[in-house]
Amino acid sequence: MKNHAIWSGFNFRLKKSCETKVEVICSNDCPWRAYASWCQTEDAIVMKTLNDRHTCSRSARNRQADYKWIANHFLENFRMNNYWPVGDMMREMNHKFGITVGRTTCYKARSTVRKMLQGSLDDHYHLLPSYVAELRKVNENSTFKLLLDTDTPNSQVRFRRLYICFESLARGFLEGCRKFIGLDGCFLKSEVKGQLLSAVGKDGNNQMFPIAWAVVEGENEDSWTWFIELLIQDLGIAGGIGWTFMSDQQKGLGKAMAKLLPNAEHRNCAGEKRIVRKRDLFSDSSDQLCPRIRGLLEENRLKSRKCRLKYAGHYQFEVMIFGDGYVVDLRARKCSCRYWALRGIPCPHAIACIHWIKDDPENFVSDCYKRDMYQRAYHMAIPPMNMRNMWDEDELTYVFPLVKRQPGRPKMRRRVDMVERFYLNHQGFTNKDTPK
C-alpha cells in the first residue's frame, strides 16, 4: 500500500486497522478507498474493495515515504556506497518518485541502513573481545590491550579502554624514523562519545607515521598515563633521553609526561592507513632522497644563489644575504639560523658554502630523509585478518560504556588557543566565526 501511494504521489490515512482487516482512504477526502480483510480460502489478507480514482491533485510531500521505507528501498545503494551523500538521496527521491524528502528524514534513513548492514552499537561492543582475540592470533608480537569495567550496576561488563600498537608499525618507526613523537587526542562523535588518543612519528618523506592509538573514556592524567606506559613498553623508551615529544597542551598529559619521561624533551605546538601505497614510493624512482625533501632541497638551492660568503678557514664561513649575516660550520653541520639543525636539511646559507667547496648538498642531508631509512620504516606489513564470521565467540555479554553528560549547555564550537585567536582576530574574524 505504501509503495502504491508513493509511486502514485498521493497520501492516505488509516480508517480501520486490526489483525484481520484494514481500510485506508485518501488524506484529501477524495473518493479513493481501499479495503482488505482476511480470506480463509487464500490464507492471507485479500483486497476486497478498491476505488482507484483520485480527484485531488498530486502532492510533493508524501508521509508514506518515511525513513524506514527509504532505508529499505535504497538498501542496495547503501550496500555499494555506505557513505552515500544525503543530498544525492534527496535528489534521487525527487527524480524517481517526484516527491520532496527532508534532510533529517534522509539522515535517519542512512543511520537505519547502517544498523541493518553493520549491526547496532550493542552488537559492535559485544564483538570487541572476539575482535581483539583475532588480532592477537594474526599479530602475535603486537600489543592489543582491552580494559573492561566490571564494577558497574547490575554486574554488567562495560567497555572502558582499548589500546592498539602493531609490531610492524613499532619496528618500522624505530628503524626508519627520527626519535620524534607527536601526541594528540580528539573527541569521538559517536553515541557513547569518548576520546581517541594517538601517537604518530615523521617518516623520511616528512609525512605522518602511525605508531599507536587508543580509545578511552576521557582525556585526563589517568588515561594519558595508561597510554604512555604502554607506548614506552612497545618502543623501549628508557627515561626518554634523546627523545622529543610534541603535544597541544592536552589535559593531564603534561603531568603524565613529567612522571613517566622526565628526561624527554616536551614541546607544545600552536596549531584508511596508507602503508602499502607509501611502501611503493620509490618503485619508479632511483633518487636517494624522499620526494618532499628533494623539493625542499631544490628550493633552498635556488635561494642560495643570492648569498655572498667569506671563507674563515676550517670549513667555517660568514654568509651575507639581504643585509643579514650568518655563520656556517660545515664540519659541525650548523648554521646560526638554526634551520639546518632543526630540520636536518641544509639551509640556503649552508648550500652556498657547500657549493663553494664543490660538494653536493645531498651529502649533507640527514640520513633519516634518505631512501634506505624510508624503506626500513615500511618494510614490514600488517597481516590480514578474518572477518567476524570466522571469529571465536565470547560467552560473556559486553555493553558499551555509560554516557556521561557534562554539566551546562553543550558547546557548539571548539576552544581556540591564544595563537590561533590572535591570527583570527588579525584576519578580521570574530568569536562567532570560530571554526567548529
N, C-alpha and C positions, 0 to 999 in steps of 0.2 A: 504494500500500500504506500509506503514511504517512497519507494522507487518511482511509482506511478505519479505521485504528487510532485516529486522533484523534476522528473522529465517533462511533465505537462506544465509545470510552473504555477500550480495552484496550492493554496493552503487548505488543510482540512482540520476538523476537530472531532473528538470522540463524543458521541451522543449516548451510546450504551457500550459497556465493555465488561465482560465476565469470562469465566473459563470456557463457556460453551457458545458464546455469541459475541459479535461486535458490530456496531453500527457507527458509521462516520458520515459527516455531512460537510459541505463546503463552509469555510470560515466566513465567507461573504454573503451567506444566506441565499445562495442561488439554488436551483433545483438539483444540483449534483448530489447523489446519495449512493452509498454502498452498504449492503447488509450481508453478513456471512454468519453461519451457525454450524454446529456440529452435525455431521451426517454419519449415521451408524453404518450404512452400507459401504461408504467410502473410507470409513475410519479416519476421518480428517475433517477440518473446518472447510466448508464449501461456500462459495459465493452464491447467494440466493437472489439478491436484488441488486441491480446496478443501473443507475441513471447517469450515463457518462456525458451529459450535456451541461456545459458551463455557460452561464450568461454573464458572468463577471469577467473583468479584464485580468490579464496575466500579471502576477506580482514579481517584482525584482527581489524581494526579500521572502525567503521560504523557511518557516520554522522547522520543517521536517529535516532540513539539511543541518542537523546539529553536529557537534564534534565527533560523536560516536559513529554516525553514518559516514562522515567524511573519512574518519580513520579506517573504517572497513573498506570503503570504496577505493581509497588510494593506498591500500596496504602494499601492493606490488611496487608502486612508485617509491615508497619509503624503503622497501627491501633492497632496491637498486641504489638508492641515494638516501642514506639515513639523515643527511643534513639538507634535505630538500627545502629551499627557502620558502618562508611563509608568503612572500609576495608572489612567487610563482604559483603557489597553491590557490591563492585568491584569483589570479588571472585564469587559471585552468578551470575553476568553478564557473567563472563568468563566461568563458569561451564555450565550455562544453554544455552547460545547463542554462545559461542566461540568467543566473541569479547572483546576487551580491552577498558575500560572506564576510563577517567581521574578522579583524586581525586576531582578536582574543580567541575566537572560536577555532581559528586555524592553529594557534599556538597550543590550545588544549588538545586538538586532534593529533598534532605531532607528538605531544607528550604521551597520549594514549597509545599511539602506534609503537613508540619506543618501548613502552611497557609490554606490549604484545610480542614484540620481536626479541627484546633483550631480557625481559623479566622485570619484576619490581625491585625496589630498593632492598626489601627484606630478602629476596632471593639472592641478590648480589652479596650482601653481607654474610648470608649463610654459606656461600661458596668460598669465602675468603680462606678458611683453613685448608680446603682442598686445593685451592689455587697456590697457596704457599707450599704445600706438600709437593705439588707437581713442579714448581720452580726449583725446589731443593733436589728433586730427582734428576733433573737435567742440568743443574748447575751445582755440582757437589761442593765446590770450594767457595761459592758465593755466600753472601750474608743476607738472610731474609728473617727479620725479627718481627713477629706478630705479638703484640701485647694486648691482653684481654682483661677486662674488668669484671671480676666475679662478685665484688662487694656492692651489689645492687638490690633494689627491692624485688621481691618475688624470686630471688636467687637466679635471675637471668644472667647469661653470659653476654656481655656487651663489648663491642669493639672499642679499643682505646687508641692504639698506635700501630703503625706499620712502617718498617724501615727496609729499604731495598738497596743493595750495592752488589752489582755483578762483578765477578772476579776479572773478567776481560776488561771492564772499564777501569777498575782499580789498578791492574797491572799496566794497562795502556797509559794511564795518567803518570804512574811512577817512572815508566821507561821512556816516555816521549814528550812530557810536558814539564814546564817550569814548576817550582815549588810555590805556586801562587793559587789560592783557592778563594772563590767568591761564595759567600753565604747569604742566602736570602729566604724570605718567607712570603707567601701570598695567601689570600683568602680563597677558599673553595666555595663556588656558587652552587652548592647542591642543597638538598632539603635539610641535611644534618650539619651543614656548614663545616667547621674545622679549618685547618690550615695545612699548606704544603710547604715543607722545609726542603731546601735543596743546596747541594754543594757542587760547584762547577769549576773547571780549570780553563786554561787557554792553550789551544794546540799550536802547532808550528805555523799555521796559516792565520793566527791571531783570531780564531773563532772559538766559541764556547765548546768545552768538552765536558759532558755529564759524568759525574762521579758517583753520587749517591743522592737519594731523596727519601722523604718520609712524610706520612700523613699523620698529623697529631691533632689533639683536641683543641689546642690553642697555642699561641706564641707567648711563652714565658720562660723563666730561668730553668725550670724543671725540664720542660720539653727540649730546650736547646742543649742542656747538659746531657740528656739522654742521647740526643742525635750526635753531638760532637764526640762523646765517649765511644760510640760505635764506629764513627768515622776514623778516630785515632787508631782503633784496633785494626781496621781494614787497611789503612795506609801505613801503619807502623810509625806514626809520628811520636817521637820521644821528646817531650818537653817543648817542642816547637822551634828549636834552634834552627835558623836558616829558612824558616817558612814565613810566608806573608799571607794574611787573611784580610779580605775586604768585605764590608757589610754596609748596610744602610740604617744603622742605629736601631736594629730590631729590639723589641722588648726582651730584657733578660739575657741577651746574647753577650753583652759586654762583661757581665758578672761570670757567665759560664766560661768565656774565653780566659779571663784573668785567673780563674780557678784551675782550669784544665791545661791551658797552654800559656803559662806565664812568660815564656821566653820567645814567643812568636810575635812578629810584627802584626798589629791590628790597625787597619785604616778604615775610615768611613768615606763612602763615595757620596757625590752630590747628584745624583741622578739614577711528529712521528719521528723518533730517532733517525738520524741520517748517517749512521755508522757506515753502512755499505757504500753509500754514494761518496762519502768522504774518503773511503779507502781507495777509490779509483781516481783520486785527484791527479796522480802522476802517471796514469795509464797512457796518455798520449803526449807526454812531455818528458824531456831529458834534463830540464832545468833542475839545479840543485837547491834552489830557493823556492819556498811556497809562493803561490801567485800574488797574494796580497802583500807579502814582504817585498817581492820583486817590484811591485808597483810603488811602494813607499821608497825603496832604494833609488829607483829611477827618478822619482820626484825630487828627492834630495840631491841627486846628481845634477839635475838642471839648475837648482838653486845655488849649487857650489860654484857655478861659473862667475857669480858676482862677488866672490870672496877674494880678498887680497891678503897675502900671508908673508910672514917673515920667519925664516928658519933660525932657531935659537940653539941648535945642537941637541944631541941625544934624543932625536926624534920628537922634539918639542917645538911648537910653533905658536906664533902670535897671529891671529886671524882677524881681519877687519872687514866689516860688511855694513853698509848704510850708516857709517859713523859709530857703530858699536864694535867693541873688541872682545875676543875670547881667546883662551889658552887651551891648546890641544896637545895631549900627550899620547902618541900612538902606541908606545910600549905598554902603558897602563890602560889604554883604551878608554880615555876620559876626555871630556870637553867641559869647560866651565859652564856651558849652557845646560848641562845635565841630561840632554836628550839621549845621548848615546848610552849613558849609564842606566837610565830608567827604562829604555825600550830595547836595548841590545842591537840597535841598528845605527850605523854611522850617521851623524848629522851632516848638514851641508858643509860646516866648517871642517869637520874631520875628513870628509870626502875630498875637499880641496887639498888637504895635506897628503892624503893617500895618493892622489894623482901626482903630486909633486915628487914623491919618492918612486913613481912609476910602478905602483902596485894596483891590484884590483880591489875595490871596496867590498866585493862579495866575500873576500877572505877575512874581513873584519866583522862580519855579521855573526851574531851569537849562534851557536850550534843548535839551539832549540828551535830555530826557524828553518832548519835545513831538511832536506829530503829524508835522510836516514832517521832522524828523530821523529818526524811526522809519521813515517811508515811504521815505526815501532809503537806509536800510540794506537794505531788502528789495525795492528797485525792479527789481533785475536777477535773472534766472532762470538756473539751471544747465541748459544744453542737454541734451536727452535723447541717449542713445547706443544703438547697435545691440546686439543680443545676440550671444553668442560665435559663433553660426553664420555671422555676417557679418564676423567679424574676419579680418584678414590673418594667415596662419600664419607662424610663425618657424621657420627651418630648424634653429637650434641647439636642443639639449636642455638645459633648465634643471632643476635639482633643488633641493629645499628645503634650508635650512641645516642644518649639523650640530648635533645636540642636545648641549649641554654640561651635564653633570651636576655640580651643585655638591657640594663635599666635605661630609661629615657627613650626619646624618639629616635628611630633608626636614621643613621646618617646616609644621605644620598650621594655625597661626594667624598672622595678620599682626602686625607690630610696632606697638605703640601709643605715641604720643608722650606727653610729660610732662603736657600739659594734659588730654588725654583720660584718661590713667591717674588723674590727680587726681580727675576727675569720676566715673569708675567706682568708685574707692575710696570716695568720699564717698557714693555711692548704695548701698554695701554689696556691690559686685561683687568677686570675687577674680580671680586670674590665670587660673583655669580658665574664667571666664565671659567672657573677652575675645572680642569678636565676630570672626568669621572674615573 
